[in-house]
């Protein structure tokens, strides 16, 4: 979801982190879910009609929904986003005892059996549902979890985003049982964690920022369009022997259901087919729960999509080298 820069948003960010954050810490997880919904509705009301209209038009075009239903999906989408933000603040308060009442794991055996391979597991998530919830759940359940993450650079942020929002997010990350590996760093820690038979979380639908996409992205048929998907995960899986397990977190009110899909073996799949299989799974979940995907606003030719003439030629995979940054 695009981080919009304007004075009203910055004022809201200041109010959110001080003092709303302190209030959130005193709430139950259910209360945080309720507050996130209220804040998401306020975001829907305060957002410019051009932004809301763009998202509504994209959803209507892609899913064949009427204007009223598409508008509802936009509102629910913004509410889901704010619930994710609010719940993130609560993550450090969770423990192995309390987490069980908030989540149900479907297909956990797919993760466990993949780890028995002894070469690590790549968990392919997406900007979908409570996208950061799987890391805290698995960490509390005793799995060694690593995640490739990306923090926007200073020139992409306002003063408040840099010194308040991002600073507090990074502090929260240090308090949860996950080892974060910067997407801007070299790949040695990535290879090491898989060699140690640990789990590595990567966003299968990419970074969502076109200027940070390199030529390792390839166009894939997705939701009736051609969307750019990252392919480095395939090269990484081939290099390490790690199995790839697609993971999707579906929100069920203030609780969550995590689905671990059947593992994909990069050694047994053509490169483009593995990426297309993942894209097909993601599309299935988005069609079932359209309000939970956070990249609707970016789903146009200026960001995630390519024009038909460009897509027809395809894209070449880059083989990862030791000095290549993610």
FIBA-192366 format. One record per atom (N, C-alpha, C): x, y, z; residue in three letters. Coordinates in steps of 0.1 Angstrom, whole numbers, padded with zeros to 4 digits, always signed. Atoms other than C-alpha are relative to their C-alpha. Layout:
# FIBA-192366
XYZALA...
//
This chain:
# FIBA-192366
+0008-0012+0000UNK+0000+0000+0000UNK+0009+0012+0000UNK-0008-0012+0002UNK+0014+0034-0011UNK+0000+0008+0013UNK+0000-0009-0011UNK+0026+0055+0018UNK+0000+0015-0005UNK+0003-0013+0005UNK+0011+0089+0009UNK+0007+0011+0009UNK-0007-0011-0007UNK+0030+0121+0018UNK-0009+0012+0000UNK+0007-0013-0002UNK+0008+0150+0031UNK-0001+0003+0014UNK+0000-0005-0014UNK+0005+0171+0062UNK-0011-0007+0009UNK+0011+0006-0008UNK-0028+0155+0073UNK+0004-0014+0004UNK-0005+0013-0003UNK-0013+0120+0071UNK+0010+0001+0011UNK-0011-0001-0010UNK+0017+0131+0091UNK-0006+0004+0014UNK+0006-0003-0013UNK-0005+0146+0118UNK-0007-0012+0006UNK+0006+0012-0004UNK-0025+0114+0119UNK+0011-0010+0006UNK-0011+0008-0004UNK+0008+0095+0122UNK+0005+0003+0014UNK-0004-0005-0014UNK+0019+0116+0152UNK-0010-0004+0010UNK+0010+0003-0009UNK-0014+0111+0169UNK+0000-0015+0003UNK+0001+0014-0001UNK-0013+0074+0162UNK+0011-0005+0010UNK-0011+0005-0008UNK+0022+0068+0177UNK+0000+0006+0014UNK+0000-0006-0013UNK+0017+0093+0205UNK-0013+0009+0001UNK+0001+0010-0011UNK-0007+0088+0224UNK-0008-0013-0003UNK+0009+0011+0003UNK-0029+0063+0205UNK+0007-0014+0003UNK-0008+0013-0002UNK-0001+0036+0207UNK-0001-0004+0014UNK+0000+0004-0014UNK-0001+0037+0245UNK-0014-0005+0003UNK+0013+0005-0003UNK-0039+0032+0245UNK-0001-0014-0006UNK+0000+0013+0006UNK-0035+0003+0221UNK+0006-0011+0009UNK-0007+0009-0008UNK-0011-0014+0244UNK-0008-0005+0012UNK+0009+0004-0011UNK-0037-0014+0271UNK-0012-0008-0004UNK+0012+0007+0005UNK-0064-0029+0249UNK+0003-0015-0001UNK-0001+0014+0003UNK-0071-0066+0244UNK+0003-0001-0015UNK-0002+0002+0015UNK-0063-0081+0209UNK-0013+0003-0007UNK+0013-0002+0006UNK-0100-0080+0202UNK-0003+0015-0001UNK+0002-0015+0000UNK-0101-0043+0212UNK+0008+0007-0010UNK-0009-0006+0010UNK-0072-0035+0190UNK-0006-0002-0014UNK+0007+0003+0013UNK-0091-0052+0161UNK-0011+0011-0002UNK+0011-0010+0001UNK-0121-0029+0168UNK+0006+0014-0003UNK-0006-0013+0002UNK-0099+0002+0170UNK+0006+0002-0014UNK-0006+0000+0013UNK-0081-0007+0138UNK-0011+0002-0011UNK+0011-0002+0009UNK-0115-0009+0120UNK-0005+0014+0000UNK+0004-0014-0001UNK-0125+0025+0132UNK+0010+0009-0007UNK-0010-0008+0006UNK-0092+0040+0121UNK+0000-0002-0015UNK+0000+0003+0015UNK-0094+0023+0087UNK-0012+0007-0006UNK+0012-0007+0006UNK-0129+0037+0082UNK+0003+0015-0001UNK-0004-0014+0000UNK-0115+0072+0091UNK+0009+0003-0012UNK-0009-0001+0011UNK-0088+0066+0065UNK-0007+0001-0013UNK+0008+0000+0011UNK-0114+0058+0040UNK-0007+0013-0003UNK+0007-0013+0000UNK-0133+0090+0048UNK+0009+0011-0004UNK-0010-0011+0002UNK-0102+0112+0048UNK+0008-0001-0013UNK-0007+0001+0012UNK-0086+0098+0017UNK-0006+0007-0011UNK+0006-0008+0012UNK-0090+0118-0015UNK-0008-0009-0008UNK+0009+0008+0009UNK-0117+0106-0038UNK+0007-0005-0012UNK-0008+0005+0012UNK-0092+0102-0066UNK+0006-0013+0004UNK-0006+0012-0005UNK-0074+0076-0045UNK-0010-0011+0001UNK+0011+0010-0002UNK-0106+0058-0035UNK-0006-0004-0014UNK+0005+0003+0013UNK-0119+0060-0071UNK+0009-0008-0008UNK-0009+0008+0007UNK-0088+0046-0085UNK+0000-0015+0004UNK+0001+0013-0006UNK-0089+0016-0062UNK-0013-0007-0004UNK+0013+0005+0003UNK-0126+0011-0068UNK+0000-0004-0015UNK+0000+0003+0014UNK-0121+0012-0106UNK+0008-0012-0003UNK-0008+0011+0002UNK-0093-0013-0105UNK-0007-0013+0004UNK+0007+0012-0006UNK-0112-0038-0083UNK-0012-0003-0009UNK+0011+0003+0009UNK-0143-0034-0105UNK+0004-0006-0013UNK-0005+0005+0013UNK-0124-0040-0137UNK+0005-0014+0002UNK-0007+0013-0002UNK-0104-0070-0123UNK-0010-0011+0004UNK+0008+0010-0006UNK-0131-0087-0103UNK-0014+0000-0006UNK+0014-0001+0006UNK-0162-0077-0124UNK-0011+0004+0011UNK+0009-0004-0010UNK-0178-0062-0093UNK-0007+0013-0004UNK+0007-0013+0002UNK-0204-0034-0093UNK+0007+0011+0008UNK-0006-0011-0006UNK-0195+0001-0082UNK-0002+0000+0016UNK+0003+0000-0015UNK-0211-0003-0047UNK+0008-0010+0007UNK-0008+0011-0006UNK-0195-0036-0040UNK+0015+0003+0000UNK-0014-0004+0001UNK-0161-0024-0052UNK+0004+0010+0010UNK-0002-0010-0010UNK-0164+0006-0030UNK+0001-0006+0014UNK-0001+0007-0013UNK-0171-0017+0000UNK+0013-0007+0002UNK-0013+0007-0001UNK-0140-0037-0008UNK+0011+0009+0003UNK-0010-0010-0003UNK-0119-0006-0008UNK+0000+0004+0014UNK+0001-0003-0014UNK-0132+0004+0026UNK+0005-0011+0009UNK-0005+0012-0008UNK-0126-0031+0040UNK+0015-0001-0001UNK-0014+0001+0003UNK-0092-0030+0024UNK+0008+0009+0009UNK-0007-0010-0009UNK-0082+0002+0043UNK-0002-0004+0014UNK+0002+0004-0014UNK-0097-0012+0075UNK+0010-0012+0003UNK-0009+0011-0002UNK-0077-0044+0071UNK+0015+0005+0002UNK-0013-0005-0001UNK-0045-0024+0066UNK+0002+0006+0014UNK-0001-0007-0013UNK-0051-0003+0097UNK+0000-0010+0012UNK+0000+0010-0010UNK-0059-0034+0117UNK+0014-0007+0001UNK-0013+0006+0000UNK-0026-0049+0107UNK+0010+0010+0007UNK-0009-0009-0006UNK-0008-0017+0118UNK-0002+0000+0015UNK+0003+0000-0015UNK-0026-0016+0152UNK+0005-0013+0006UNK-0003+0013-0006UNK-0021-0053+0158UNK+0016-0002+0001UNK-0015+0001-0001UNK+0017-0050+0151UNK+0005+0005+0013UNK-0004-0005-0013UNK+0020-0029+0182UNK-0002-0010+0011UNK+0003+0010-0010UNK+0005-0058+0202UNK+0009-0012-0001UNK-0008+0012+0002UNK+0028-0084+0188UNK+0010-0003+0012UNK-0009+0003-0011UNK+0055-0080+0215UNK-0006-0005+0013UNK+0007+0004-0012UNK+0029-0087+0242UNK-0005-0015-0001UNK+0004+0014+0002UNK+0020-0121+0227UNK+0010-0010+0005UNK-0009+0010-0005UNK+0034-0153+0241UNK-0005-0014-0005UNK+0003+0013+0005UNK+0033-0190+0233UNK-0014-0005+0005UNK+0013+0004-0006UNK+0002-0194+0256UNK-0011+0008-0006UNK+0011-0008+0005UNK-0019-0165+0243UNK-0002-0001-0015UNK+0001+0000+0015UNK-0011-0170+0206UNK-0010-0011-0005UNK+0009+0011+0005UNK-0031-0203+0204UNK-0014+0004-0001UNK+0014-0004+0001UNK-0064-0185+0210UNK-0003+0009-0012UNK+0002-0009+0010UNK-0058-0162+0181UNK+0003-0005-0014UNK-0004+0005+0013UNK-0046-0185+0153UNK-0003-0014-0001UNK+0002+0014+0003UNK-0054-0218+0136UNK+0009-0002-0012UNK-0009+0003+0011UNK-0027-0234+0114UNK-0006-0012-0008UNK+0005+0010+0009UNK-0039-0253+0084UNK+0012-0005-0009UNK-0011+0005+0008UNK-0013-0276+0067UNK+0013+0002+0006UNK-0013-0002-0007UNK+0014-0271+0093UNK+0009-0012-0004UNK-0008+0012+0004UNK+0026-0306+0083UNK+0008+0003-0012UNK-0008-0003+0012UNK+0037-0291+0050UNK+0013+0007+0003UNK-0012-0007-0005UNK+0062-0269+0069UNK+0009-0010+0006UNK-0009+0009-0008UNK+0074-0296+0092UNK+0006-0011-0009UNK-0006+0010+0009UNK+0079-0322+0064UNK+0011+0006-0008UNK-0010-0007+0008UNK+0098-0296+0044UNK+0013+0002+0008UNK-0012-0002-0008UNK+0122-0289+0073UNK+0007-0013+0002UNK-0007+0013-0002UNK+0129-0327+0075UNK+0009-0002-0012UNK-0009+0001+0011UNK+0146-0322+0041UNK+0014+0005+0004UNK-0013-0004-0005UNK+0174-0305+0061UNK+0007+0011-0007UNK-0006-0011+0007UNK+0180-0277+0037UNK-0007+0013+0001UNK+0007-0012-0002UNK+0158-0250+0051UNK-0013+0001-0008UNK+0013-0002+0007UNK+0124-0238+0039UNK-0002+0015-0003UNK+0004-0014+0004UNK+0114-0206+0020UNK-0015+0001+0001UNK+0015-0003-0002UNK+0080-0194+0032UNK-0003+0012-0009UNK+0004-0011+0010UNK+0065-0174+0003UNK-0013+0006+0004UNK+0012-0006-0005UNK+0041-0150+0018UNK-0004+0011-0011UNK+0005-0011+0009UNK+0023-0119+0002UNK-0005+0011+0008UNK+0006-0012-0007UNK+0010-0085+0010UNK-0015-0003+0001UNK+0014+0005-0001UNK-0022-0103+0020UNK-0003-0003+0015UNK+0005+0003-0014UNK-0042-0105+0053UNK+0010+0007+0010UNK-0010-0006-0010UNK-0021-0099+0084UNK+0013-0005-0003UNK-0012+0005+0007UNK+0011-0103+0064UNK+0011-0002+0010UNK-0011+0002-0010UNK+0034-0101+0095UNK-0003-0010+0011UNK+0004+0008-0011UNK+0014-0124+0117UNK+0007-0014+0000UNK-0006+0014+0001UNK+0030-0157+0105UNK+0013+0000+0007UNK-0013+0000-0006UNK+0064-0146+0117UNK+0000-0001+0015UNK+0001+0001-0015UNK+0054-0140+0153UNK-0006-0013+0005UNK+0005+0013-0004UNK+0033-0172+0154UNK+0010-0010+0000UNK-0010+0010+0002UNK+0060-0194+0141UNK+0012+0002+0010UNK-0010-0003-0009UNK+0086-0177+0162UNK-0003-0005+0014UNK+0004+0004-0013UNK+0066-0183+0194UNK-0002-0015+0001UNK+0001+0015+0000UNK+0060-0219+0184UNK+0013-0007-0001UNK-0013+0006-0001UNK+0097-0225+0184UNK+0008-0001-0013UNK-0007+0001+0013UNK+0106-0223+0147UNK+0011+0011-0001UNK-0010-0011+0003UNK+0138-0204+0137UNK-0004+0007-0012UNK+0006-0007+0011UNK+0124-0177+0116UNK+0009+0012-0004UNK-0007-0011+0006UNK+0142-0152+0093UNK-0009+0006-0010UNK+0008-0007+0010UNK+0126-0126+0072UNK+0008+0011-0008UNK-0005-0010+0008UNK+0138-0105+0043UNK-0009+0012+0000UNK+0009-0012-0001UNK+0124-0070+0049UNK+0006+0012-0006UNK-0005-0012+0007UNK+0127-0036+0033UNK-0006+0012+0008UNK+0004-0013-0005UNK+0126-0002+0049UNK+0003+0011-0010UNK-0001-0011+0010UNK+0121+0028+0027UNK+0012+0009+0003UNK-0011-0009-0003UNK+0151+0051+0023UNK-0005+0014+0004UNK+0004-0014-0005UNK+0151+0087+0037UNK-0006+0008-0010UNK+0005-0009+0010UNK+0144+0104+0005UNK-0015-0004-0004UNK+0013+0004+0004UNK+0112+0084+0001UNK-0010+0003+0012UNK+0008-0002-0011UNK+0098+0094+0035UNK-0001+0015+0004UNK+0000-0013-0007UNK+0086+0126+0053UNK+0008-0001+0013UNK-0007-0001-0013UNK+0103+0137+0085UNK-0007-0009+0010UNK+0008+0008-0010UNK+0075+0121+0105UNK+0001-0015-0003UNK-0001+0014+0004UNK+0076+0089+0086UNK+0013-0006+0004UNK-0013+0004-0003UNK+0113+0086+0091UNK+0003-0001+0015UNK-0004-0001-0014UNK+0117+0097+0127UNK-0010-0005+0010UNK+0011+0006-0009UNK+0084+0084+0141UNK-0005-0013-0004UNK+0006+0013+0004UNK+0067+0057+0121UNK+0010-0011-0002UNK-0010+0011+0003UNK+0097+0038+0107UNK+0008-0003+0013UNK-0008+0003-0012UNK+0117+0042+0139UNK-0007-0009+0010UNK+0008+0009-0010UNK+0089+0027+0161UNK-0002-0014-0006UNK+0002+0013+0006UNK+0083-0001+0136UNK+0013-0009+0002UNK-0013+0008-0001UNK+0120-0011+0137UNK+0002-0004+0015UNK-0001+0004-0014UNK+0119-0010+0175UNK-0009-0012+0004UNK+0009+0012-0002UNK+0089-0034+0175UNK+0006-0012-0005UNK-0007+0012+0006UNK+0108-0057+0152UNK+0010-0006+0008UNK-0011+0005-0009UNK+0136-0060+0177UNK-0006-0008+0012UNK+0006+0006-0012UNK+0111-0073+0203UNK-0008-0013-0004UNK+0007+0012+0004UNK+0096-0102+0183UNK+0010-0011-0004UNK-0010+0011+0003UNK+0112-0137+0177UNK+0002-0003-0014UNK-0004+0001+0014UNK+0123-0131+0142UNK+0013+0007-0003UNK-0013-0006+0005UNK+0157-0124+0126UNK-0003+0007-0013UNK+0003-0008+0012UNK+0152-0096+0101UNK+0013+0002-0008UNK-0012-0002+0009UNK+0176-0095+0071UNK-0004+0011-0010UNK+0004-0011+0008UNK+0176-0063+0052UNK+0001-0004-0015UNK+0000+0003+0014UNK+0167-0065+0015UNK+0011+0007-0007UNK-0011-0008+0006UNK+0195-0040+0009UNK+0014-0006+0003UNK-0013+0005-0004UNK+0222-0062+0024UNK+0004-0011-0009UNK-0004+0011+0008UNK+0243-0089+0009UNK-0007-0013+0004UNK+0008+0011-0002UNK+0229-0124+0007UNK+0006-0011+0009UNK-0006+0010-0008UNK+0253-0143+0030UNK-0009-0005+0011UNK+0009+0004-0011UNK+0229-0143+0060UNK-0012-0009-0005UNK+0011+0007+0006UNK+0202-0156+0036UNK+0004-0015-0002UNK-0005+0014+0003UNK+0222-0186+0025UNK+0003-0007+0013UNK-0003+0006-0013UNK+0234-0192+0061UNK-0012-0006+0007UNK+0011+0005-0007UNK+0200-0195+0076UNK-0007-0012-0006UNK+0006+0012+0007UNK+0188-0220+0050UNK+0010-0012+0002UNK-0009+0011-0003UNK+0220-0240+0055UNK-0002-0006+0014UNK+0003+0004-0014UNK+0211-0241+0092UNK-0013-0006+0001UNK+0013+0006+0000UNK+0178-0256+0082UNK-0011+0008+0007UNK+0010-0010-0006UNK+0158-0225+0093UNK-0010+0004-0011UNK+0010-0005+0009UNK+0128-0209+0077UNK+0003+0015-0004UNK-0002-0013+0005UNK+0131-0178+0055UNK-0013+0005-0006UNK+0012-0005+0005UNK+0101-0156+0048UNK+0003+0011-0011UNK-0002-0010+0011UNK+0100-0137+0015UNK-0014+0003-0006UNK+0013-0004+0006UNK+0072-0117-0001UNK+0000-0005-0014UNK+0001+0005+0013UNK+0062-0136-0032UNK-0006+0009-0010UNK+0005-0009+0010UNK+0044-0107-0048UNK+0008+0013-0001UNK-0010-0010+0002UNK+0075-0085-0045UNK-0001+0012+0009UNK-0002-0011-0009UNK+0083-0052-0030UNK-0011+0011-0002UNK+0011-0009+0002UNK+0054-0032-0045UNK+0005+0014-0004UNK-0005-0013+0004UNK+0077-0003-0056UNK+0008-0002-0013UNK-0005+0003+0014UNK+0085-0002-0093UNK+0015+0004-0001UNK-0013-0005+0001UNK+0117+0018-0089UNK+0011-0009+0007UNK-0009+0009-0007UNK+0132-0009-0067UNK-0001-0014-0006UNK+0001+0013+0007UNK+0123-0038-0091UNK+0012+0000-0010UNK-0010+0001+0009UNK+0152-0051-0111UNK-0004-0010-0011UNK+0004+0008+0011UNK+0154-0073-0142UNK-0002-0015+0004UNK+0003+0013-0004UNK+0149-0104-0121UNK-0015-0002+0001UNK+0015+0001+0000UNK+0111-0096-0121UNK-0004-0005-0014UNK+0005+0005+0013UNK+0091-0114-0148UNK-0015+0003+0000UNK+0014-0002+0001UNK+0056-0107-0161UNK-0007-0013+0000UNK+0008+0013-0001UNK+0030-0134-0152UNK-0014+0004-0001UNK+0014-0001+0001UNK-0006-0138-0161UNK-0006+0000+0014UNK+0005-0001-0013UNK-0024-0127-0130UNK-0012+0010+0001UNK+0013-0007-0001UNK-0060-0115-0123UNK-0003+0007-0014UNK+0003-0005+0013UNK-0064-0110-0161UNK+0009+0010-0005UNK-0010-0009+0004UNK-0034-0088-0164UNK+0014-0007-0001UNK-0014+0004-0001UNK+0004-0091-0167UNK+0007+0007+0011UNK-0006-0007-0012UNK+0019-0084-0133UNK+0015-0005+0002UNK-0014+0003-0003UNK+0056-0083-0124UNK+0002-0008+0013UNK-0002+0008-0012UNK+0066-0111-0100UNK+0016-0002+0002UNK-0014+0002-0002UNK+0101-0115-0084UNK+0003-0015-0002UNK-0004+0013+0003UNK+0120-0146-0095UNK+0013-0005+0008UNK-0012+0003-0007UNK+0151-0145-0072UNK-0002-0012+0009UNK+0002+0011-0009UNK+0134-0170-0049UNK+0002-0013-0007UNK-0002+0013+0007UNK+0136-0197-0076UNK+0015-0003+0000UNK-0015+0002+0001UNK+0174-0192-0080UNK+0005-0003+0014UNK-0004+0003-0014UNK+0178-0192-0042UNK-0003-0014+0004UNK+0004+0014-0004UNK+0158-0224-0038UNK+0009-0010-0008UNK-0009+0010+0008UNK+0179-0241-0066UNK+0014+0000+0006UNK-0013-0001-0005UNK+0211-0229-0051UNK+0002-0008+0014UNK-0001+0005-0014UNK+0203-0241-0015UNK-0007-0014+0001UNK+0008+0012-0001UNK+0180-0270-0022UNK-0012+0001+0009UNK+0011-0003-0009UNK+0154-0254+0001UNK-0013-0002-0008UNK+0014+0001+0005UNK+0117-0263-0005UNK-0007+0014+0002UNK+0008-0012+0000UNK+0093-0234-0012UNK-0014-0003+0005UNK+0013+0003-0005UNK+0061-0234+0009UNK-0008+0013-0001UNK+0008-0012+0001UNK+0035-0207-0001UNK-0009+0000+0013UNK+0007-0002-0013UNK+0018-0193+0031UNK-0009+0012-0002UNK+0009-0011+0001UNK-0013-0172+0033UNK-0007+0002+0013UNK+0006-0003-0013UNK-0028-0155+0064UNK-0014+0006-0003UNK+0014-0005+0002UNK-0066-0151+0063UNK-0005+0005+0013UNK+0006-0006-0012UNK-0082-0128+0088UNK-0014-0005+0002UNK+0013+0004-0004UNK-0112-0141+0106UNK-0004+0008+0012UNK+0002-0011-0010UNK-0123-0110+0126UNK+0013+0002+0007UNK-0013-0004-0007UNK-0096-0105+0153UNK+0009-0013+0001UNK-0008+0012+0000UNK-0084-0141+0148UNK+0006-0002-0014UNK-0007+0002+0013UNK-0063-0155+0119UNK+0001-0015-0003UNK-0002+0013+0005UNK-0060-0187+0099UNK+0012+0000-0010UNK-0012+0000+0009UNK-0026-0195+0084UNK+0000-0013-0008UNK+0000+0011+0009UNK-0026-0218+0054UNK+0014-0003-0006UNK-0013+0004+0006UNK+0006-0237+0045UNK-0003-0009-0012UNK+0004+0008+0012UNK+0002-0249+0009UNK+0011-0011-0003UNK-0009+0011+0004UNK+0019-0279-0007UNK+0013+0005-0004UNK-0014-0005+0004UNK+0057-0274-0010UNK+0003-0001-0015UNK-0004+0000+0014UNK+0071-0265-0044UNK+0015-0003+0000UNK-0014+0003+0001UNK+0105-0280-0053UNK+0006+0006-0013UNK-0006-0007+0012UNK+0125-0257-0076UNK+0008-0009-0009UNK-0008+0009+0009UNK+0146-0286-0088UNK-0009-0008-0009UNK+0010+0008+0008UNK+0115-0303-0102UNK-0009+0008-0008UNK+0009-0009+0007UNK+0099-0273-0117UNK+0008+0009-0010UNK-0006-0010+0008UNK+0108-0251-0147UNK-0002+0014+0008UNK+0000-0013-0008UNK+0116-0216-0133UNK-0013+0008-0001UNK+0012-0008+0001UNK+0087-0198-0148UNK-0013-0007+0005UNK+0012+0008-0005UNK+0062-0226-0139UNK-0001+0002+0015UNK+0001-0001-0014UNK+0071-0223-0102UNK-0006+0014+0004UNK+0005-0013-0003UNK+0064-0186-0102UNK-0015+0001-0004UNK+0014+0000+0005UNK+0032-0191-0122UNK-0009-0007+0010UNK+0008+0008-0010UNK+0020-0217-0097UNK-0003+0008+0013UNK+0003-0009-0012UNK+0025-0193-0068UNK-0010+0011-0003UNK+0009-0011+0004UNK+0008-0165-0087UNK-0015-0005-0001UNK+0014+0005+0000UNK-0022-0188-0093UNK-0006-0002+0014UNK+0005+0001-0014UNK-0024-0196-0056UNK-0004+0013+0006UNK+0003-0014-0005UNK-0023-0159-0047UNK-0013+0005-0006UNK+0013-0005+0006UNK-0050-0151-0072UNK-0012-0007+0006UNK+0011+0007-0006UNK-0072-0178-0057UNK-0004+0006+0013UNK+0003-0006-0013UNK-0069-0163-0023UNK-0006+0014-0001UNK+0005-0013+0001UNK-0074-0128-0035UNK-0015+0000-0005UNK+0014+0000+0005UNK-0106-0137-0054UNK-0009-0004+0011UNK+0008+0005-0012UNK-0119-0154-0022UNK-0001+0011+0010UNK+0000-0011-0010UNK-0109-0124+0000UNK+0007+0012-0006UNK-0006-0011+0007UNK-0103-0094-0022UNK+0004+0012+0009UNK-0004-0011-0009UNK-0102-0069+0007UNK+0013-0002+0007UNK-0012+0002-0008UNK-0071-0085+0022UNK+0013+0002-0008UNK-0012-0003+0007UNK-0047-0078-0006UNK+0004+0014+0000UNK-0003-0014-0002UNK-0028-0046+0000UNK+0006+0007-0012UNK-0006-0006+0012UNK-0015-0039-0035UNK-0010+0004-0011UNK+0010-0004+0010UNK-0047-0029-0052UNK+0004+0014-0006UNK-0003-0013+0005UNK-0036+0007-0054UNK+0012+0000-0010UNK-0012+0001+0009UNK-0003-0004-0071UNK-0003-0008-0013UNK+0003+0009+0011UNK-0021-0027-0096UNK-0004+0007-0012UNK+0002-0007+0012UNK-0017-0005-0126UNK+0013+0000-0008UNK-0012+0001+0009UNK+0008-0001-0155UNK+0011+0008+0004UNK-0011-0008-0005UNK+0028+0025-0137UNK+0007-0006+0012UNK-0007+0007-0011UNK+0038+0001-0109UNK+0002-0014-0002UNK-0002+0015+0001UNK+0031-0036-0110UNK-0003-0006-0013UNK+0004+0007+0012UNK+0017-0042-0144UNK+0009+0005-0012UNK-0007-0003+0012UNK+0034-0043-0178UNK-0010+0001-0012UNK+0009+0000+0011UNK+0019-0034-0211UNK+0001-0012-0009UNK+0000+0012+0008UNK+0010-0063-0235UNK+0012-0001-0009UNK-0011+0001+0009UNK+0038-0055-0260UNK+0013-0004+0008UNK-0011+0003-0008UNK+0064-0056-0232UNK+0000-0014+0005UNK+0001+0013-0007UNK+0051-0088-0216UNK+0002-0011-0010UNK+0000+0011+0010UNK+0050-0108-0249UNK+0014-0006-0001UNK-0014+0005+0002UNK+0088-0111-0250UNK+0005-0008+0012UNK-0004+0007-0012UNK+0090-0125-0215UNK+0012+0007+0007UNK-0011-0006-0007UNK+0118-0119-0190UNK+0010-0011+0003UNK-0010+0010-0003UNK+0151-0137-0183UNK+0002+0000+0015UNK-0003+0002-0014UNK+0159-0151-0149UNK+0015+0003+0002UNK-0013-0002-0004UNK+0190-0139-0132UNK+0005-0010+0010UNK-0005+0009-0010UNK+0212-0164-0114UNK+0006+0008+0011UNK-0005-0007-0011UNK+0220-0152-0079UNK+0015-0003+0001UNK-0014+0001-0002UNK+0257-0145-0073UNK+0003+0005+0014UNK-0003-0003-0014UNK+0274-0141-0039UNK-0001+0015+0003UNK+0000-0014-0003UNK+0276-0103-0043UNK-0013+0007-0004UNK+0013-0006+0004UNK+0240-0098-0055UNK-0008+0004+0012UNK+0008-0004-0011UNK+0218-0078-0032UNK-0015-0003-0003UNK+0014+0003+0002UNK+0181-0087-0027UNK-0007+0014-0001UNK
//
